[in-house]
Amino acid sequence: MSTWSAKRKRRILIIVGLVLLLLVFLVALRVQNSKQPTCFDGLQNGQETGIDCGGACAKVCVEEVNNMVVWWERPFKVAPGVYNVVAYVENQNLYSGIEELAYEFRLYDENNILVAEPVRGTTFLEANKRSAIFASGINTGDSDAYTVFFHTNAIQDWRRVPQEYSYNLFQISEPTLTNQTTSPKLSAKVRNESFINFEDVPVVAILYNNEGNAIAASRTYIDDLPQGVEVQVFYSWPEPFGDSVSRIEIIPRVNPFIERELVTS
């Protein structure tokens, strides 16, 4: 075979190879473009306003939400060496919340020395509400807790919340407080005003003094709270608060990310 024939054959093979590569590329491109955009493909496509967030996606883009506001965090002495703690927070976003909010409480004495093991947990954050993240029965031994530090991750996974959860779900009756100077007891009625049946509803009570400072807090649970039903809740403390109570706040908490059926009749 002449040198010219060999070169010609190589040229033909190169051209055929390039054509085949081009065909493979075009087929792959067509397949890629034919895929429907999803909220899990690592691309900003469809109606998304970010990568796999915004638009029709359940995940909300960080740029579209207001950060959670922590108004205050405080320890409440229940008995010598035993404390409840509350972080009073607000979500100002109308239709978005956090499904799993990891948090940590750290209790310190007046010298800023840690007096208990850090309390870690996860909770949810409701949409368009002020809420109370509560931890109970924290043992400080012989030390007194003076302040508490509440910490969450800087980056949160915000999710879209069904709009029926974005408004008031409950009506609270005027609370009744007795035995303030001995062993205080508190009761209130919670009525389900929504079109949803709820179970295992945590209800946090916060009591304030004349200056508007929280001086006590506790939590109870409602096992079953169907639509339109009113249930009475009760709280008690083993010791007096040491201050007068001027206002009581009752906060039912409902996880909006649990699937529930609307009651239609």
C-alpha positions as CSV (number, residue, x, y, z in Angstrom):
1,M,0.0,0.0,0.0
2,S,1.3,3.4,-1.0
3,T,2.0,6.1,1.5
4,W,-0.7,8.2,-0.1
5,S,-3.4,5.4,0.3
6,A,-2.5,5.0,4.0
7,K,-2.8,8.7,4.7
8,R,-6.2,8.8,2.9
9,K,-7.4,5.8,4.9
10,R,-6.4,7.5,8.2
11,R,-8.1,10.7,7.1
12,I,-11.3,8.8,6.4
13,L,-11.2,7.1,9.8
14,I,-10.6,10.4,11.6
15,I,-13.6,12.0,9.8
16,V,-15.8,9.0,10.6
17,G,-14.8,9.1,14.2
18,L,-15.5,12.9,14.5
19,V,-18.9,12.4,12.9
20,L,-19.7,9.6,15.4
21,L,-18.6,11.8,18.3
22,L,-20.8,14.6,17.0
23,L,-23.8,12.3,16.7
24,V,-23.3,11.0,20.3
25,F,-23.0,14.6,21.6
26,L,-26.2,15.7,19.7
27,V,-28.1,12.7,21.0
28,A,-27.0,13.3,24.6
29,L,-27.9,17.0,24.3
30,R,-31.3,16.1,23.0
31,V,-31.9,13.7,25.9
32,Q,-30.8,16.2,28.4
33,N,-33.1,18.9,27.0
34,S,-36.0,16.6,26.8
35,K,-35.9,15.9,30.6
36,Q,-38.5,17.8,32.6
37,P,-37.0,20.2,35.1
38,T,-37.1,18.9,38.7
39,C,-36.4,20.3,42.1
40,F,-33.6,17.8,42.6
41,D,-31.5,18.0,39.4
42,G,-28.8,20.4,40.7
43,L,-29.8,23.0,38.0
44,Q,-31.8,26.2,38.0
45,N,-34.5,25.5,35.5
46,G,-38.2,25.6,35.1
47,Q,-39.8,28.3,37.3
48,E,-37.0,28.0,39.9
49,T,-35.6,31.2,41.3
50,G,-32.4,29.5,42.5
51,I,-30.8,26.0,42.1
52,D,-33.5,23.6,43.1
53,C,-35.4,26.2,45.2
54,G,-38.2,28.8,44.7
55,G,-40.9,28.6,42.1
56,A,-42.8,25.3,42.5
57,C,-40.1,23.7,44.7
58,A,-40.9,22.9,48.3
59,K,-37.5,24.4,49.2
60,V,-37.4,28.1,49.5
61,C,-34.3,30.1,48.4
62,V,-32.4,31.7,51.3
63,E,-32.5,35.0,49.5
64,E,-36.3,35.0,49.6
65,V,-36.8,34.6,53.4
66,N,-36.3,36.7,56.5
67,N,-34.1,35.2,59.2
68,M,-35.7,33.8,62.3
69,V,-35.8,36.4,65.1
70,V,-34.8,35.4,68.6
71,W,-36.5,38.0,70.9
72,W,-35.1,36.5,74.1
73,E,-33.8,33.3,75.8
74,R,-34.2,32.8,79.5
75,P,-33.8,30.1,82.3
76,F,-36.7,29.6,84.8
77,K,-36.0,28.0,88.1
78,V,-38.5,25.3,88.9
79,A,-36.8,23.9,92.1
80,P,-33.3,24.1,93.5
81,G,-30.9,22.9,90.8
82,V,-33.7,22.3,88.3
83,Y,-34.5,24.7,85.4
84,N,-36.8,25.1,82.4
85,V,-35.5,27.2,79.5
86,V,-37.3,29.1,76.7
87,A,-36.1,30.7,73.5
88,Y,-38.9,33.1,72.3
89,V,-38.6,33.3,68.5
90,E,-40.5,34.7,65.6
91,N,-40.8,33.7,62.0
92,Q,-41.9,36.7,59.9
93,N,-42.2,34.7,56.7
94,L,-45.9,34.2,55.7
95,Y,-45.6,30.8,53.8
96,S,-42.3,29.3,54.8
97,G,-40.8,27.6,57.8
98,I,-38.2,25.1,58.9
99,E,-38.9,21.4,59.1
100,E,-35.9,20.5,61.3
101,L,-34.4,23.2,63.3
102,A,-31.3,22.0,65.3
103,Y,-30.7,24.0,68.5
104,E,-28.6,24.1,71.6
105,F,-29.2,25.6,75.0
106,R,-26.2,26.4,77.3
107,L,-26.8,27.6,80.9
108,Y,-24.3,29.9,82.7
109,D,-24.0,31.3,86.2
110,E,-23.4,34.9,87.0
111,N,-19.7,34.4,86.5
112,N,-20.3,33.1,83.0
113,I,-19.4,29.6,84.0
114,L,-21.3,26.7,82.3
115,V,-23.5,25.0,85.0
116,A,-25.1,22.1,83.0
117,E,-24.5,19.9,80.1
118,P,-25.5,21.6,76.8
119,V,-29.1,20.6,75.9
120,R,-29.4,19.8,72.2
121,G,-32.5,19.0,70.2
122,T,-34.5,19.5,67.0
123,T,-37.8,21.2,66.5
124,F,-39.8,22.9,63.8
125,L,-40.5,26.5,63.0
126,E,-44.0,27.6,62.2
127,A,-44.8,30.2,59.5
128,N,-45.9,33.7,60.4
129,K,-45.9,33.2,64.1
130,R,-44.1,33.9,67.4
131,S,-43.3,30.7,69.2
132,A,-41.5,29.2,72.2
133,I,-38.8,26.6,71.9
134,F,-38.9,24.9,75.3
135,A,-36.6,22.5,77.2
136,S,-37.4,21.2,80.7
137,G,-35.8,19.6,83.7
138,I,-32.3,20.8,83.2
139,N,-30.1,19.8,86.2
140,T,-27.6,22.4,87.4
141,G,-26.6,20.6,90.7
142,D,-25.6,23.1,93.4
143,S,-25.3,26.0,90.9
144,D,-27.8,28.7,89.9
145,A,-28.4,29.5,86.3
146,Y,-28.2,33.2,85.5
147,T,-28.3,33.3,81.8
148,V,-28.9,30.9,78.9
149,F,-27.4,30.9,75.4
150,F,-29.5,29.7,72.5
151,H,-27.7,28.6,69.4
152,T,-28.9,27.4,65.9
153,N,-27.1,26.7,62.7
154,A,-26.4,29.8,60.6
155,I,-27.8,28.2,57.5
156,Q,-31.3,26.8,57.6
157,D,-33.3,24.7,55.2
158,W,-36.5,26.8,54.6
159,R,-39.5,25.0,53.2
160,R,-42.8,26.1,51.8
161,V,-45.7,25.8,54.3
162,P,-49.4,25.1,53.4
163,Q,-51.1,28.5,53.7
164,E,-53.8,27.1,56.1
165,Y,-51.0,27.0,58.8
166,S,-50.0,30.6,58.3
167,Y,-52.8,32.1,60.3
168,N,-54.2,31.7,63.8
169,L,-55.3,28.1,64.3
170,F,-56.4,28.3,68.0
171,Q,-58.5,30.5,70.3
172,I,-57.2,30.7,73.8
173,S,-59.5,31.5,76.8
174,E,-58.5,33.8,79.6
175,P,-56.1,31.8,81.7
176,T,-56.8,31.2,85.4
177,L,-53.9,31.4,87.9
178,T,-54.3,30.3,91.5
179,N,-52.1,29.6,94.6
180,Q,-49.4,32.1,93.5
181,T,-47.9,32.4,97.0
182,T,-47.6,28.6,97.6
183,S,-47.7,26.2,94.6
184,P,-49.0,28.1,91.6
185,K,-51.5,26.4,89.3
186,L,-52.6,27.6,85.9
187,S,-55.4,26.5,83.6
188,A,-56.6,27.7,80.2
189,K,-58.8,26.5,77.4
190,V,-57.5,25.9,73.8
191,R,-60.1,25.7,71.0
192,N,-59.1,24.4,67.5
193,E,-60.4,27.0,65.1
194,S,-58.9,25.5,62.0
195,F,-60.2,22.9,59.5
196,I,-57.6,20.3,60.6
197,N,-57.6,17.7,63.3
198,F,-54.4,17.7,65.5
199,E,-52.7,15.2,67.8
200,D,-49.9,15.5,70.4
201,V,-50.0,19.3,70.5
202,P,-47.3,20.9,72.8
203,V,-48.7,24.0,74.6
204,V,-46.2,26.3,76.2
205,A,-47.3,28.8,79.0
206,I,-45.2,31.9,79.7
207,L,-45.9,34.2,82.6
208,Y,-44.8,37.8,82.7
209,N,-44.4,40.4,85.5
210,N,-45.4,44.0,85.5
211,E,-42.3,45.0,83.6
212,G,-43.1,42.6,80.8
213,N,-40.3,40.2,81.7
214,A,-40.9,36.5,81.6
215,I,-40.7,35.0,85.1
216,A,-41.9,31.4,84.6
217,A,-42.7,28.9,81.9
218,S,-44.0,25.4,81.5
219,R,-45.3,23.0,78.9
220,T,-48.0,20.4,78.6
221,Y,-49.5,18.3,75.8
222,I,-52.9,17.9,74.3
223,D,-53.3,14.3,73.1
224,D,-56.2,14.9,70.7
225,L,-57.6,18.2,69.5
226,P,-60.1,17.8,66.6
227,Q,-61.5,20.6,64.6
228,G,-63.9,22.8,66.5
229,V,-63.2,21.2,69.9
230,E,-62.1,23.0,73.1
231,V,-59.7,21.4,75.5
232,Q,-58.6,22.6,79.0
233,V,-54.9,22.6,79.8
234,F,-53.2,22.6,83.2
235,Y,-49.8,23.6,84.6
236,S,-48.3,23.6,88.1
237,W,-45.1,24.7,89.8
238,P,-43.8,23.4,93.2
239,E,-42.7,26.9,94.4
240,P,-44.0,30.4,94.1
241,F,-42.6,32.7,91.4
242,G,-41.3,35.4,93.7
243,D,-42.9,38.1,91.6
244,S,-46.4,39.2,90.6
245,V,-47.9,37.9,87.3
246,S,-49.5,40.5,85.1
247,R,-49.8,38.7,81.8
248,I,-49.9,35.1,80.6
249,E,-49.2,33.8,77.1
250,I,-50.4,30.4,76.0
251,I,-48.7,29.1,72.8
252,P,-49.9,25.9,71.1
253,R,-47.3,24.6,68.6
254,V,-48.2,22.6,65.5
255,N,-45.8,21.1,63.1
256,P,-46.9,22.3,59.6
257,F,-44.8,19.7,57.8
258,I,-46.8,16.7,59.0
259,E,-49.4,15.7,56.4
260,R,-52.9,16.1,57.6
261,E,-56.3,16.1,55.8
262,L,-58.5,19.1,55.9
263,V,-61.9,18.5,57.6
264,T,-64.6,19.3,55.0
265,S,-67.7,18.5,56.9
